[in-house]
Amino acid sequence: MFKRLALAAVLASASAAAFAAPLTYKIDANHTDVVASWSHFGFSNPIAHFGQVDGFITYDPANVGTSKVEVTIPLSGLDSHVEKFDEHLRSADFFDAEKFPTITFKSTKVEAAGDKKLRVFGDLTIKGITKPVVLDTTINKVGEQPMAKRAAAGFDATTTVKRSDFGVDKFAPNVSDTVTIRITTEAVVPKVEGAKK
C-alpha cells in the first residue's frame, strides 16, 4: 500500500513538473498588433500599426527568468490607414524599408514585476541600429486556446523609444522624438506535424 502511494506521489510530481515546464509559443499574427503613437506639433497624436508580426515566445511561469522573446516585424505590414503616409514612412526619410525591411526584438532578460506583470529586457533593431529597451508587460491569459485546442498565452506590453536613437528622427522635435509603443499578442504552441485537427 505504501509503495503504491509513493509511486502515485512520484507520478503526480512528474506530471506537475511536465505541466510547469516552459512552453514555446508561436506568435499568431492575426491576433497581434504593434501600435506606435507620437505627437504631431502638439496638435494630434497619430498612430501607425505594424502587422504581420512573426516570432516565438518561451514562457515558464514557474521560472520566469528562463522565458524568452524573439520577434520580427516586417515593414510591409506597416499601416497608418493613409497610403501616402505609409509610403513616406517606408522611404529613406524614415525606415528606409528597401534597405532595412524588418524591425527585430530579441530579449536578453525577463523578470517578474508583480501580479501578472513582467519586465522584458531586450535589444530592438531598427535600420540596422540596435538599442536596449524594456517592455512593461501584462500577462493576459495562459491556457488552452478553445479554437486551436492547444496551449496559448496572451500578453500586452508598452515601452517608449526615441526615434533619434535609430536614425528615424526627421522633423523632430516638432514631430515628437519620443514614440510610445503598445503591443498586444496572442501566441499558440505550434501544431505537431501529422497531428489531427
N, C-alpha and C positions, 0 to 999 in steps of 0.2 A: 504493500500500500504506500509506504513511504517513498519507495523508488518511483512508483507511478506519479506521485505528487511532485517529486523532484524533477522528473522528466517533463511533466506538464509545465512546470515553472520555467525550465530551460527553454522549452519551445515557445512559450509565451514571451519570454525575454528576447529570444531571437527574432520573433515576429515583430515585436515592438521596435527593435533596433533596425529591422529592414524597413519598417514604415517610416522611421525617423531619418533614414539615410537621405543624403542630399539628392535632389532630383534636378535634372536639366530640362528646361522647358524651351521650346522654340517659340519665338515671338510671332503672334498672329497679326499680320499686317492689316487685316480687315477690322481689327478691334484695337488698333494702336494709332495714336496721333501725337505728334510733337508740334507744339504751337509756340511761336515766337511773337513777342509783342514789344513795342517801343513807343517812344513819344515823338510825334511829328510836329516840331516847332512849338510844342506845348499845347497845340490845338486839339489833337486827337491821339489815340493810341491804337494804331493799326495792328493787324495780326497777319501772320502767314503760317500755313500748315505745311508740315513735312510728312508725307505719307510714304507708303511702300517700304516701311521700316523692316529690316531683316536682322536677325541675331538670336542669341541664346542667353538665357538667364539660368544660372545654377543657384538654387536656394536651399539652405538647410536650416530649418527653424531651431534645431537642437544645437547647432554650431554655426551661428551667423557668420563668423569670421571666415568660413570656407566658401561662402557664397561668391558668385562671380557674375559679371555682366559684360557682354560683348555685342556691340550694335553697329550696324552700317545703315546710314540714311542716304539714299540716292537723291541728288538734287533734281532728278527728273520728276520726283514726287512733290516738289515744292508747289504750293497753290495758295495764292493770296486772293483768289477769285477775281483778279484783274490780270488778264493775259499779258498786256503790255508791261505791266509792273513785274510779272514773273520773268519775262524775257530780260528786263533790266537787271533784276536780282541775279540771274544766271550769268550775266555778262561779266567782262573783266573789271567793270566798275565795282562789283561786289564779289560774288563767289567764284567767278571765272570757272564755271562748271565744265566747260570744254576741256580745260586742263586738269581740273580737280573735281571729278564727277560725284564724289561722295564725301560725306561727313562721317567720322567714326568716333565711337566712345568705347574705351576698354577700362574696366575697373581695376584698381590697384589695391583697394581695401574696402571691406564692408563691415560696419559695426552697428550694434543695436543702439537705438536712441529713444527708448521709451515704449509704451504700449503700442504695438502695431506700427512702430516707427523705425526707420533705418537711416543711416548716413552712408551713402555710396560715394567713395572717393575714386577718381579715375582720370584718365587722360583723354581730352577732347581734341580731335584733329580736324581743323578747317583750313583749306587752301595750303595743305602741307605743313601747317604750323600746329604744334602740339602744346597744350597748356593744361595744367591741373584744374579740375572743377570738382565741386561737391554737390551731389544730388540729395536733397532732403526728401525722403521717400516715405510714403504711407503704404502699408500692406492692406490692400482692399479685401482680398479673399484668397485662400488656398484650399483647394478641394477638388472634387470631381466636376468637370465641366459637363453639364447634363446633355448637351448636344453632341459633343465629341466623345463622351463616355470615357474620358481619360483625365488623368490628373492635370490640374491647371493652377495658375497663380496670376493674380492681378495686382498691379501697383500703380500709384500716382507719384509723380516726383516734380520738384521745382528746383530751379537754380537761376542765377544771373551770370551773364558774361559780358565782357567789354568787347565790342566789335574791333576796336583798335588793336587788341591783343592778337587778332587773327588776320589783320590786314584787310578788314571789311569795313573801313571807317569813313567811306565817302559821305560828305555832308555833315559829319559830326563837327561840333556838338549840337547844331541846330536840330538835326535828327539825332536823337539821343545815342550816345556811345553805349550806354547800358541797355542790354536786352534781357527781358525776362523770358525764361523758357519753362513751359509747362508740358508734362508728359503724362499720358495715360496709356497703359499697355496691358494686354492680356496675352498670356503665353501658355502653351499646352505641351505636355510631354509628346514627343513625336510618335507617330503610329509605327508599330513594328511591322517591317516588311512581311507581306504574306498573311498578316492577321486579318480576320474577318472584320467587316464594317460593324 
